[in-house]
Amino acid sequence: MSEEATSNTIAFNRKNPLIARLVRRRLLTEGCDEKETWHFEIDLQGSGMEYTPGDSLAVLPKNDPALADDIVKALHLTGDEIVTDANGVAMPLRQALVDSCVITTPDKKFLNKLVEKAGESASDLARLLEPDHKDALNHFLWGREIVDCLLQFPSLKWEAQEFVDILKKLNIRLYSIASSLAAKPNECHLTVAVVQYESHGRQRKGVCSSWLAHRTDEHTPVPCFINPGKGFRLPDPSDDVPVIFIGPGTGIAPFRAFLQHRQATQARGKAWLFFGEIHADTCYFYGEEWDTYLQDGTLDRVTTAWSRDQAEKIYIQHKIVEQGADFWSWLESGAIVYVCGDAERMAPDVDKAIHDVIATHGGKTTEEAAAYVEQMRKDKRYRRDVY
Ligand SMILES: Cc1cc2nc3c(=O)[nH]c(=O)nc-3n(C[C@H](O)[C@H](O)[C@H](O)COP(=O)(O)OP(=O)(O)OC[C@H]3O[C@@H](n4cnc5c(N)ncnc54)[C@H](O)[C@@H]3O)c2cc1C
């Protein structure tokens, strides 16, 4: 039996978000040069906002003012021009670029306008926008932002309103909630990896993750609301069913919520946590909490994988295969498998590892293993929240 969702999703939504504040923060990757992941805590006291473990928090971010300035410069404008944003609100151009519009990822509407304004000098780009050049367009756009496209055609003359009219509304980002109200009443915790990379000679920053990490303090209003996690729910605490949580990187977030909840509700079934990151000494997110849970019986087992602590890369899927006999016996005793985190590489690799374990230790053919997994899915014993 599954725990019912009790989230209060009616009061707060995109149009009427809770204006929250990040009251506490902690760098989870202290001493690590390769990654930057933060733990944030929001105080919900008096807000009436409720959530269930497995939900995520939708956050409406702000753009980087430095990027807005670069765009204003590339447009040959001052930033003080008054424009009306997509919500019909009048404000200076610079503010609209920071608060209201997507100013990073170029879309077709923007590119078409660029081509229209640039004429013959944009004929290469015009060709890429033709329907049968989708792959070439994606290749061209990889790592390219709106500012790069503007700088490619420096002589174009833009009206402030004309520019704002072709930009999309700044959109929300989702973050799995990393706490349980049963353990932390009036709090909502997040685990956020900062997106940062270099492309085409510029340092890029993820809009929301870099805003939360670098441009907020405890006074910054953070508009947010609950996004209910469809089907990503714990079994009833009185249920004996075992659970396996597979959450490398920020995929750990909902499992921290699940484990807090299991401890607070004295859940009965066994629990096994898989966590992976790059280094054990600088990236073991919440490691001390898992130790406590192992001692008090909230967790029965923790398995970790550190990809860059040795010559060969070891990921969580390798650990699943390595501990395949036990994994199989947990599956055979009815375990629910939860997977959270990277959708592109981790989730398919873990999926393959689970198939391999079933085939090897269950003595099944490839087809039989696939049917076993399919049955798990139908029985809601294989639940994924990947992004
Ligand atoms: C249900 C759900 C739960 C989530 N939970 C979490 C969570 O708990 N913690 C967490 O940190 N995130 C989580 N995410 C992801 C989160 O919503 C954001 O997508 C993430 O923080 C990036 O947003 P951003 O605004 O910082 O970056 P954006 O401005 O959106 O930039 C990200 C984009 O940058 C581009 N990019 C990134 N790296 C490169 C590169 N090397 N080269 C070229 N382009 C690149 C890609 O196009 C990528 O889509 C979740 C997503 C979903 C859907």
The ligand as an SDF file (V2000), in Angstrom:
LIG
                    3D

 53 58  0  0  0  0  0  0  0  0999 V2000
   11.8630   16.3370  -11.2590 C   0  0  0  0  0  0  0  0  0  0  0  0
   13.2140   17.0270  -11.2350 C   0  0  0  0  0  0  0  0  0  0  0  0
   13.9520   17.0440  -10.0680 C   0  0  0  0  0  0  0  0  0  0  0  0
   15.1950   17.6690  -10.0400 C   0  0  0  0  0  0  0  0  0  0  0  0
   15.8980   17.6580   -8.8800 N   0  0  0  0  0  0  0  0  0  0  0  0
   17.1120   18.2490   -8.8380 C   0  0  0  0  0  0  0  0  0  0  0  0
   17.8720   18.2490   -7.6230 C   0  0  0  0  0  0  0  0  0  0  0  0
   17.4360   17.7290   -6.5890 O   0  0  0  0  0  0  0  0  0  0  0  0
   19.0760   18.8700   -7.6270 N   0  0  0  0  0  0  0  0  0  0  0  0
   19.5960   19.4720   -8.7550 C   0  0  0  0  0  0  0  0  0  0  0  0
   20.6950   20.0360   -8.6970 O   0  0  0  0  0  0  0  0  0  0  0  0
   18.8950   19.4790   -9.9330 N   0  0  0  0  0  0  0  0  0  0  0  0
   17.6630   18.9070   -9.9770 C   0  0  0  0  0  0  0  0  0  0  0  0
   16.9500   18.9380  -11.1480 N   0  0  0  0  0  0  0  0  0  0  0  0
   17.5080   19.6800  -12.2860 C   0  0  0  0  0  0  0  0  0  0  0  0
   17.1260   21.1770  -12.1510 C   0  0  0  0  0  0  0  0  0  0  0  0
   15.7250   21.3110  -12.3390 O   0  0  0  0  0  0  0  0  0  0  0  0
   17.8080   22.0740  -13.1790 C   0  0  0  0  0  0  0  0  0  0  0  0
   17.6110   21.5410  -14.4600 O   0  0  0  0  0  0  0  0  0  0  0  0
   19.2960   22.2350  -12.9260 C   0  0  0  0  0  0  0  0  0  0  0  0
   19.5350   22.8510  -11.6620 O   0  0  0  0  0  0  0  0  0  0  0  0
   19.9010   23.1690  -13.9990 C   0  0  0  0  0  0  0  0  0  0  0  0
   19.1790   24.3640  -14.0000 O   0  0  0  0  0  0  0  0  0  0  0  0
   19.9250   25.7490  -14.1640 P   0  0  0  0  0  0  0  0  0  0  0  0
   18.8760   26.8040  -14.3110 O   0  0  0  0  0  0  0  0  0  0  0  0
   20.9660   25.9540  -13.1320 O   0  0  0  0  0  0  0  0  0  0  0  0
   20.6940   25.5510  -15.5430 O   0  0  0  0  0  0  0  0  0  0  0  0
   20.1430   25.9940  -16.9790 P   0  0  0  0  0  0  0  0  0  0  0  0
   20.2930   27.4460  -17.1550 O   0  0  0  0  0  0  0  0  0  0  0  0
   18.8100   25.3940  -17.1940 O   0  0  0  0  0  0  0  0  0  0  0  0
   21.2350   25.2980  -17.8590 O   0  0  0  0  0  0  0  0  0  0  0  0
   21.2620   23.8960  -17.9880 C   0  0  0  0  0  0  0  0  0  0  0  0
   21.5320   23.6060  -19.4400 C   0  0  0  0  0  0  0  0  0  0  0  0
   22.8650   23.9950  -19.7410 O   0  0  0  0  0  0  0  0  0  0  0  0
   23.3440   23.2240  -20.8050 C   0  0  0  0  0  0  0  0  0  0  0  0
   24.6280   22.6370  -20.4140 N   0  0  0  0  0  0  0  0  0  0  0  0
   24.9530   22.1250  -19.2080 C   0  0  0  0  0  0  0  0  0  0  0  0
   26.2190   21.6930  -19.2270 N   0  0  0  0  0  0  0  0  0  0  0  0
   26.6900   21.9570  -20.4780 C   0  0  0  0  0  0  0  0  0  0  0  0
   27.9360   21.7610  -21.1250 C   0  0  0  0  0  0  0  0  0  0  0  0
   28.9750   21.1810  -20.4800 N   0  0  0  0  0  0  0  0  0  0  0  0
   28.0680   22.1520  -22.4010 N   0  0  0  0  0  0  0  0  0  0  0  0
   27.0530   22.7500  -23.0620 C   0  0  0  0  0  0  0  0  0  0  0  0
   25.8360   22.9550  -22.5030 N   0  0  0  0  0  0  0  0  0  0  0  0
   25.6730   22.5640  -21.2350 C   0  0  0  0  0  0  0  0  0  0  0  0
   22.3500   22.1320  -21.0760 C   0  0  0  0  0  0  0  0  0  0  0  0
   21.5830   22.5240  -22.1910 O   0  0  0  0  0  0  0  0  0  0  0  0
   21.4720   22.1500  -19.8290 C   0  0  0  0  0  0  0  0  0  0  0  0
   20.1650   21.7540  -20.0940 O   0  0  0  0  0  0  0  0  0  0  0  0
   15.7080   18.3000  -11.2040 C   0  0  0  0  0  0  0  0  0  0  0  0
   14.9620   18.2770  -12.3810 C   0  0  0  0  0  0  0  0  0  0  0  0
   13.7400   17.6590  -12.4040 C   0  0  0  0  0  0  0  0  0  0  0  0
   12.9610   17.6460  -13.6880 C   0  0  0  0  0  0  0  0  0  0  0  0
  1  2  1  0
  2  3  1  0
  2 52  2  0
  3  4  2  0
  4  5  1  0
  4 50  1  0
  5  6  2  0
  6  7  1  0
  6 13  1  0
  7  8  2  0
  7  9  1  0
  9 10  1  0
 10 11  2  0
 10 12  1  0
 12 13  2  0
 13 14  1  0
 14 15  1  0
 14 50  1  0
 15 16  1  0
 16 17  1  0
 16 18  1  0
 18 19  1  0
 18 20  1  0
 20 21  1  0
 20 22  1  0
 22 23  1  0
 23 24  1  0
 24 25  2  0
 24 26  1  0
 24 27  1  0
 27 28  1  0
 28 29  2  0
 28 30  1  0
 28 31  1  0
 31 32  1  0
 32 33  1  0
 33 34  1  0
 33 48  1  0
 34 35  1  0
 35 36  1  0
 35 46  1  0
 36 37  1  0
 36 45  1  0
 37 38  2  0
 38 39  1  0
 39 40  1  0
 39 45  2  0
 40 41  1  0
 40 42  2  0
 42 43  1  0
 43 44  2  0
 44 45  1  0
 46 47  1  0
 46 48  1  0
 48 49  1  0
 50 51  2  0
 51 52  1  0
 52 53  1  0
M  END
$$$$
